[in-house]
């Protein structure tokens, strides 16, 4: 990749920051960790700009980089925790807003956050980022059928959670 192409990537990255942060937040559940993931992703994208193939979409490539950084970090954390070097971080707390719409949106977010990480990632890429199933599979480095099965499982879980919430609201 030429220096001109690297400059083009550098100029294009700011337009992806919010999307990358959102993906990092879905994976990690923590805004600070999401920011760190975005920083590492941008640095890696610039350092490895020569690996971006001509005609490839920068957003898919950077999502894949972020996913890889997250997975590598998880492996490293597991190893440290198993050897007693780091205590597991406490789960982030969620603050429900006072307004009905904010409360409903917060409830939806909590339900999505309660999904396993693999399902959360697929939900974000397909429904929020509007990637095709095939594109999501490429970003995550998994088979197309795995994307489909994770989406089906996530939909089923979210449907059950939604029904439980409605039952509780009617009872309360």
Residue pairs with C-beta under 8 A, 6 or more apart in sequence:
1 49
1 50
1 51
1 52
5 49
5 52
6 46
6 49
9 45
9 46
9 49
9 52
9 58
10 46
12 58
13 42
13 45
13 46
13 58
13 62
16 58
16 59
16 62
17 38
17 42
19 59
19 63
19 129
20 37
20 38
20 41
20 42
20 62
20 63
20 66
21 34
21 35
21 38
22 34
22 124
22 128
23 34
23 63
23 66
23 67
23 121
23 124
23 125
23 129
24 33
24 34
24 35
24 36
24 37
24 38
24 41
24 66
24 70
25 31
25 34
26 112
26 113
26 120
26 121
26 123
26 124
27 34
27 37
27 66
27 67
27 70
27 117
27 120
27 121
28 34
28 37
28 70
29 91
29 92
29 113
30 89
30 92
37 66
37 69
37 70
38 66
40 66
40 69
41 62
41 65
41 66
41 69
42 62
44 65
44 69
45 52
45 58
45 61
45 62
45 65
48 65
52 58
52 61
59 129
60 131
60 135
60 138
60 139
63 125
63 129
63 131
63 139
64 138
64 139
64 140
64 141
67 121
67 139
67 140
67 141
68 141
77 86
80 86
81 87
81 88
94 106
94 109
94 110
94 113
95 106
96 102
96 103
96 106
96 107
97 103
97 106
107 165
111 158
111 161
111 162
111 165
112 120
112 123
112 158
113 120
114 157
114 161
115 123
115 154
115 157
115 158
118 140
118 150
119 150
119 151
119 153
119 154
119 157
120 154
121 140
122 136
122 140
122 147
122 150
122 151
122 154
123 151
123 154
125 131
125 135
125 136
125 139
125 140
126 132
126 133
126 136
126 147
126 151
131 139
133 144
133 147
133 148
133 151
134 144
136 147
137 143
137 144
137 146
137 147
140 147
